[in-house]
Amino acid sequence: MNYLTLENVTKTYGDKVLFQNLDLQISKGQKVALVAKNGTGKTTLLRVIAGIESGEGETCKVQIKRDIKIGSLEQAPDFLPDQTILEAAFDSDNPLIQAIIQYEEAMLKPDDGDAMQAALNKMDDLKAWDFEAKIKEILTRFNIARFDQKIETLSGGQKKRLALAKLILEEPDFLILDEPTNHLDLDMIEWLEEYLQRPNLTLFLVTHDRYFLERVCNTIVELERGVLYKYSGNYSDFLEKKALRHENETIELEKSRKLMKKELEWIRRMPKARGTKAKSRVDAFDGIKEKASKKIQQQEIQIDLKGQRLGKKILEAHNVGKSFGGLKIVEGFDYKFKKGERVGIVGPNGVGKSTFLNILTTLIRPDTGKIVVGGNTVFGFYTQDGIRLKEDKRVIDVIRDIAEYIPLEKGAKLTAPQLLERFLFDRKQQQVYVSQLSGGEKRRLYLLTILMENPNFLILDEPTNDLDIVTLNVLEEFLLDFPGCILIVSHDRYFLDKLVDHLFIMQGNGKVKDFNGDYTSYRQEQKLWDREQRKQERIEEKKLKEQAEANKPQVGLTQEQKKEVKRLERSISKLEERKKEVTAKFNNTELSPADIEKYGKELNEINQEIEEKEMLWMELAEQA
């Protein structure tokens, strides 16, 4: 069943063609990701699909299945500024939310018995009694705790998280998401990842989170040079199939070039007056020329920076402490950085990661202890809100204002135009004004202004926000070869896994733990620790219950408890039957990966429910 059909969709801005005659179908349950370079029209295509913008052309068709509910998340969500967070969350067509609003209004009119009865009936019919609690739970999940806070006081990141939480609560059939992981901390991303894996959800999203693409999506479409290429499978499948496509294109390109060379020789030998047969051959030559001129984009990049020499003393923290009001950012922190070290910083939103960077770079003075910066240490500090580019300047002039070149190994130089080219600003785009760049392109240019200063200690605060996957690959290759020290704050798990040797885990209340390993290793260890902690808590809880029961007089089971025992026995019996049915399905060798995942989840849920009910039954049996 098709949820979305695009046919011959074109979009232009002035002389620039973003895409032309695009075709795409998305079926129910499909999870599709769109990848492309910044500035090629990803967000515009999402807005066309969501109905916010219209496509162009007489035969353009954007068709969405009737009677399905669409939810769209934009990069900059729009709310009424005078609403509170809770009012914004309740501003929805969802019948459950409307029932809660009707009930709240009836509560304000206690004398209107009919209105109260109607509201109560609606709440009962829709089983909406627990939904308000669910709303608050989801908002809290996205670190939105002050429900009476006005929208106008929220940051851009808080608005994005509120919009995402509201979208999840509305439970649409078809989700359209533009960079949903931006402004989320790592715990939030992992929760959202698990939520979007649900089999009944249909999804079309733009994201640069490659673990998201790997674990959530089953189809990837790539917008390249205005053409849409479709790949079935997740991110690793996409990489494999794209490499094969480029290999085939290169072979075809080489054939076209050889043929063009022969045709060029022929056309130069021809006299001016040509017959019909010769003219058809000239026309064919134009087609061959177009094929042979086609450029295959290469994403590989090498920058062998010489880098400024680091001294013996690089950066040291001695018993550093800092608080703002009652919030402890760091307490008793000691560390000495070594040459070539690559450190990631992770922790929940609001714990003070950016402030911690400002302390280490001496932009903020600590309350206790001291920071010692080596005499040869030159920081290159990429900040989240540091983009201060002059809109009326050309791209090339922005870089040349800093330096004409940076030194490479063996006396070579990398000029400003060469550096821009290597970070995917071609010679034509270097002449474009900053005001004409997309958000991601501006971030890329800002990053280059940092690199052009030739630092030997890079500090990057969320460098991956709004960067496309091609640019991320370029940046990662550069950072892997960077000869100095690197300190990174990022919510991009793939980025951290690829680059860092160890992590500073900011745990809150001033605690900073040094973890030796990448992010995935840390999460695996954390999950094991959490599981052990929950197990220990259950043991302690059971001991306390046993002690309390031992101190009670033995009176046996009440009549209600006896009924509960029978109910539990019937429920356990039904669950065991269902467990057998689900287990039997795995004998089917033709099961799809999606079905295996679905039945695997169901089996885990059944086992957990059986365990809980058996625990209750045993407690009652012991009491009896």
Secondary structure, DSSP 8 states (H G I E B T S, - for coil): -EEEEEEEEEEEETTEEEEEEEEEEEETT-EEEEE--TTSSHHHHHHHHTTSS--BSTT-EEEE-TT--EEEE-SS----TTSBHHHHHH-S--HHHHHHHHHHHHHT-TT-HHHHHHHHHHHHHHT-TTHHHHHHHHHHHTT---TT-BGGG--HHHHHHHHHHHHHHH--SEEEEESTTTT--HHHHHHHHHHHT-TT-EEEEE---HHHHHHT-SEEEEEETTEEEEEES-HHHHHHHHHHHHHHHHHHHHHHHHHHHHHHHHHHHS-SS--HHHHHHHHHHHHHHHHHH-----------B------S--EEEEEEEEEETTEEEEEEEEEE--TT-EEEEE--TTS-HHHHHHHHTTSS--SEEEEEE-TT--EEEE-TT-----TTSBHHHHHHTT-SEEEBGGG-EEEHHHHHHHTT--TTGGGSBGGGS-HHHHHHHHHHHHHTT--SEEEEESTTTT--HHHHHHHHHHHHH--SEEEEE-S-HHHHHHH-SEEEEEEETTEEEEESS-HHHHHHHHHHHHHHHHHHHHHHHHHHHHHHHHHS------HHHHHHHHHHHHHHHHHHHHHHHHHHHTT-TT--HHHHHHHHHHHHHHHHHHHHHHHHHHHHHHH-
